[in-house]
Amino acid sequence: MMTSLKTKSLLVIVRHTPYGSSLARSAIEIALVSGTFDQRVGVLFMGNGVLQLLPEQDSVALGVRNIAKLIASFPLYDVNNIYVDEAALKQHGLQENELSLQSEFLNESAMRDLLQRYDHIVGF
């Protein structure tokens, strides 16, 4: 008897600035790798993590790879569910049209609902 395997879903929560530690890059890499394994992957940018979605980041002076380029590759890895904490966006004085990726903007209630829709959640 064959049983169908249910595709598991993963939500990666990103709370850290793009540079300054390896946490931001680790979160993005987990999302990309998970996308290659046919998992339904979502990424929620909260707090300082919303800064990762700013275009034209210049990381040359820091001597590290540009995270914005990694994030831009999400669609190539079937990572298409991108969510942004509205309150964090406002806290940083950013507008929705300033971000590098098409995103769904969520209030606190919508974020709680989002957490219920995923099988696994990892936070950075």
N, C-alpha and C positions, 0 to 999 in steps of 0.2 A: 504494500500500500504506500503510495507516495503522499507525502505531506508537503504542503506549500510553506516555504519559509517566508515569514513576514519581514519585509524590509524595516530595519530599525531606523529610528531617527535620532539625530544628535543636534543639540543646540550648544553652540560655543558662545560663552559670554565673555566679552572683552571689556575690561575696565581700566586698562593702563595706557599711558601715553605711548606714542609710536617708538620712542627711543628712550634710552636710559636704563633699560633692563631687557632681559631676553624674554620676558613674559608676553609682550605684544607679538613678537615674531612667533613664539611657540603657539599661541592661540590661532594665528593665521595659518600656520603650517598644519595644525591638527585639522582645521576645517578643510584645507586643500586635500590632504591625504584621505580623509574620510569621504570626501566627494568622489574619489577614484574607486572606492569600494561599493558603489551603488547605494550608499546610505542617503537618506534625505537629511541634508545638512542645512541648518540655519545659523546665522551669526547675529548676535545682539550686541550692539555697541552701547555701553552705558558709561556714565561718569566721564573720566578723562579719556576713555576709549574712543569717544566720538572724534577726537582729534586725529585718529588714524584715517579718517575718511576725507581729510582735507587734501585737495589736489596740490600738485607742484611742491611736494616736500623735498627739501634739499638736505640729504644726509651725507653729502660728500665730506664736509668738514668733520663729521663724526667718524668717518672711515667705516661706515656700515652700509649694507644694502638698503635700498629704499623700500619701505614697507608698502607705500602706495602702489608700487608696481606689482607686488605680490597680491594685494587686494584687488587690483584691476584684473587679475587672472581668475578670479572666482568663477565667472561664467564658463571658462574653459574646463573647469573641474565640476561642473553642475552644482555649484554653490550659488543658488539663485535667491534664497530667502534671507534677505538682509533687513535687519530691524535696527531702529535707532530710538533711544530714549529721548523723548521730546524735552523733558526737563533738563537733561544734561546739555542738549543742544542750546537751549536758551541760556543756561548757566554760563556757557562759554561764548555767548553773544554770536552764535552762528545761525545762519538761515538754511532752510532745507535745500535751496538751490545752490548752495556753496559746496555741497558734498560731491565726492568723486563717483559714487555709485547710486543707482536707483535704489531707494530704500523705502521701507514702510515705517512710518513714525508712530510711536506708541506712547500712550500715557501710562500711568502706573497700573491702572486696572487692566488695560490691554496686555501689559507685560506679564501680569499674574496669569492671565488666560493663556498666554503664549507658553509659559513654563509647563502648563498642564498638557500641552499638545505634543510634547517631545518625550521619547522613551528614555533618553540619556541627556544629561546636562553636565558640561564641564565649564568651569569658570577660571579666568585668569585675571 
